[in-house]
Amino acid sequence: MKTTRKIRTVLAVVIALQLLAAGVAQASHLPLLFKGYYAVTNSVFVDPADSAYLQIRVGGSGAASQIGRFTISTTDQRLDFATGLQTGTINMEDSDGNKLTGIYSGPSAQQPDGRVTFGGQIVFHGGTGPFVNVSGSVKVDGWARVNPETGTGIGLVTFSGWLRGAEVEPSKYFSLVESIDGRVDNPNFTAVGEGFATRIGKFRDENATIISPLNGFVGIVDGKFTAIYAFDSVWTTPPGDELHLTAVETVSFATIMLPDGNPVPDITQPSRAKLYQTILGGTGRFAGAEGVVFGNALFTPTGTDETGALIIDGKLSGIGALTPRR
């Protein structure tokens, strides 16, 4: 009897360990929230041999949870003029050279302001390194503006969905609030802010506009004069640890229509902005960290200084994700 009990006890322990191992393996394959953006900075439109299609070669960069910063490229993307459907292979390459590959498909439409808007989804089917066995999909929302004289374009794309893969690590999500004092000396924008973010703590934010092909007028979007700017930031915590970021933001102003029909922004009224930031790395406890930040801001003009530069008060809130590099 004792021997039988011992055998049963051993079998029970073995079965329990097998179930635990199976549970751990299953947990490692649970879908993870995957959220990010990318700015299209150097797309080229090529007329193919078949006039029913427009061939598009896309290049740009952005950031996402689970990946951190990445560059994006396509070589076979095309637009079907008859259906308005865009399709193509999307390659996202992280800063370690690992690639996440997916197939994009979705509708597009020409807008009155000259932009092309598009949606649809990207279905992922593997890649290299930690993404070799990845699966998942994201919904896509974006726009592009084409220069017909040069056949080039710029754009901004956001996406949200999920990824599944044994080697894909969960990101550390955080939320933030910030108050900033800014100065706009056309077209440059500089600001200093104070904020707080979960997982990060208190931080001082210093940023400035940088030269970028994205700077400029986007169009009249939902009745607002909308422009896009690029800027760099440094967040410094009281111990002296830093996070380094680069970003683009779309700013929407109340619109004034001149007698000749041209729109101009009314900079005397409050403006709203959407911020898309890439965490490039850092120092101290943030060394090697990358990630993404999505923010919403309200900028309220408070007057001008002695040089005529516009002074603004800003309020910012947002969410982000820290992704450790391997």
N, C-alpha and C positions, 0 to 999 in steps of 0.2 A: 504494500500500500504506500509506504513512504517513498519507494522508488517511483511509483506511478505519479505521486504528487509532485516530486521533484521534476519529472519529465514535463508534467503539465505546467509547472511554474516556469521552466526554461522556455517552453513553447510560447507561453503568454508573453514573456519578456521579449522574445525574438519577434513575435507578431507586433507588439507595441513599438519596438524600434523600427520595424519596417514601415508601419503606418506613420510614425513620426518623420522618417526619412522621406516618405512619399509626400507628406504634408509640406515639408520644407521645400522639396523640389517643385511642388505645385505653387507654393507661395512665390517662388522666384520667377514664375512665369505669369504672375498676375498682371493684367494690363495697368500701365502707369500713365497718368495724365501727361500729355505731351503738348506743350504750348509754346509758340514762338512767332518770329517775324523775320522778314528779310527785305532789304531795300535793293531794288533793281537799279543798277547804276550804269550798265554798259550793254543793254540789249541791242541787237542788230537785226533788222528785218531784211530778209533776202527773198527776192522773187524767185520761186522755183520754176522748173520747166513746165509744170502744170499750173495754169493760171487760176485754177479753182482754189488754190491754197496759198497761204503766206507762211514762209518758213521763218522761225524766230529762234535766235541764239541768245540765251539769257545769261547774264553774269551779275553777281552781286554778293552781298554778305549780310549776315544777321546773327541772331542768337535764339536759343531755345532751351527749355528744360531738358534734361537727359543728355544734351549734346554740349551746351555752352556755346561759344562762338563758332560760326561756320561760314564757309563760302558756298555759293550755289552756282550750278551751271546746268545748261541744257544744250543739246546739239540737234535733237530731232523734234523739237516742239513745233507745232504748226497750227494754223487757224484755217478752218474750213469756211470759206465765204458763204456758202449756201446754207449752212446750218448754224454758223456762229460758234461752233464747238472747237475748243482748243484741246489738244492732246500732246503728250510728250513725256520723256523720261526726266525725272528730277534727281540730281545728284547733290547731296549735302555732305561736305567734307569738313570734319572738325579740325581743331588746331593740332591734333596729333597725326593727321593724315588719314584717319579712318573715314570711310564713306558709308552713308545711309542712302539707299536707292529706292525710288518709288515711281509709280506711273500716275501722271496727272491727267484728269479729264474734267471738263466743265464748260458751261456756256459763257459767252462774252457778249457785250453790248456797247455800242457807241453812244456816248452821252453828249448832250448839247454843249457842255463846257469843253469838249474836245478830248476828254479822257475816254479810255476804254476800261470798263469795269468787268470783272469776271469772278466766278465762284467755282463750285465743284469740289473735288476732293483729290487727295493724294493717297494712294494705296501702296504701303511699303512692303517690299519683298526681299529684304536682306541687305547685304553690303559687305564690308570688310571689318576686321578686328572685332570689337564687341557687338557689331551690328550684323554679323554674318548670318545669323539665324533669326533676325528680328522680323516681326510682322506687326501690322497695325494700320491705322488710317487717320487722316485729319481732314476737317472741313477747311476750305480756303476762301478768303475774302480779300480782294485786291483791286488795284487800278494801275493803269499805265498811261503815260502821255507820250505820244510819238511826234518826233520832228520830221515832217514829210520831206524836208529838203535834204536831210542827212541820212534818213532811214534808220535813225537810232531812237532810243526811248529810255525813260526812267519810270520807276513805279515803286509801290509799297504793297507788301503782301503780309497778312496775318493768318495764322492757322491754329487750330485747336483740335485735339483728339486724343489718341492713345497709342502707346507702343507696348509690345510684349517681347521679352527676350531674357534669357537666363543671365546674360552679362550686362544688361542695362540696369544701372543703379538708380534708385529713387533720388530725386532732387530735394533740396532743403528749401521749402517755400517760405516766403516772408511777406509782410505787408509794411507799408511805410506812410508817413505823413511828413510834410516839410513846408516851411515858410521861407520865402526868398525875397531879397531886395535886388532888383535888376535895373540895368541901364541899357537903353537901345540907342546906339549912335549909328544911324543908318549906314549899312544894313547890319552892323555888328551888335551882338547881344552878349552882355556879360552879367553874371549874377553870383551872389553869395547867399547861401541858405543854411538853415539849421533844421535838423530833422531827427526822427527816431524811426528805426526799423526793427521789427522782431528779428531775432538771430544776430543782429548787427549792433543794436544799441544806439546811443546818441551819435550823430555825425555832423560834421561841417562839410558843406557842399560848395565847391568852387567850379564854375564852368564858364566857357567862352565859345562863341561861334567859330567854326572852322571852315576853310574853303572846301566846298564840295560841289559836285555836279548836280546835287539835289536842291541846292539853294535856289529859290525863285518862286514864281507864281504858278500855282497848280490850276486854279480855275474858280468859277463860282459854284460852290458845292452847297446844296440846300440853302441857297440864297445868301451865303457868306463868302466873302473874299478869303480864299485859303492859300497859304504859302507853306513851303516846307524848308526846314533849316537843319543843318547838322551842327553838333557841338560835342566837345569833350568835357568830362567832369572828373573830379577827384573827391571821393568821400573820405574824410579823415575822422577816426574815432578818438576819444580823449587819450587812450594809451599811445596814440600815434600810428596805429595800423591804418592802411589805406586800401580802398577799392578804386580801381581805375576803370572808367566807363567811356564809351563813345555812343552817340545817339543821333537819331533823327526825330524831329517833331513836326507835326502839322498844326498850324495855328490858324484859327478861323476868326476873322474880324467882321464887324458890321460893315456892309458894303455901301459905298457911295458911287453912283453912276454919274460920270462927267457928261457935259452936254454933247460930247462927241461919241458917247456910248461906251467909253472905256471905264471899267471898274477900278476903283482904288479903295484901299482900306481906310476906315475911320478909326484912327489910332487914339482918339479921345475917349472911345468907349471900351469897356472891358472886353477881353478876348479870351477864347478858350483854346486849349491845346491838348493834343494827344501825343504822349512821349513813348518812344520805343528805344530802349537802352540795352547795349551789350556790355556785360561785365568782362573786361579784358584780362583781369588778374589783380594782384594786389601785393601787399607786404604784410609781415607779421602773421597773424592768424588767418589772413586772407591770401597768403602766398599760394599761387596755383589755382585759386578759385576763378571760375568763369560763371556765366549765367546770363539771365535776361530780366528786364524790368519793363512793365507796362504801367504808364502813369496817365493821370488826367490832371490838368492844371487850369486855374483861373488867374489871368493876369489883369490887374486893375491899374490904369495909369493914374499917377498922383501929381503930375506936373513935369516941368523941365528944369534942367540945371543951367548954369551960366553959359554953357556952350551950345545949348539948344537940344541936348540929348534928352530923350524921354525917360522918366523915372517911373518904375512900376513896382507894385506890391504883388507878390505871387503866392498862391496856395496850391500845394501839390499833394496828391494821394496816389497810391499805386500798390501793385503786387509784383513779386519777383521770385526768382528761383536761383539758388546757388548750386553749382555743379562742380564737384572736385575733379581735377584732372588726374589721370592715372600716372 
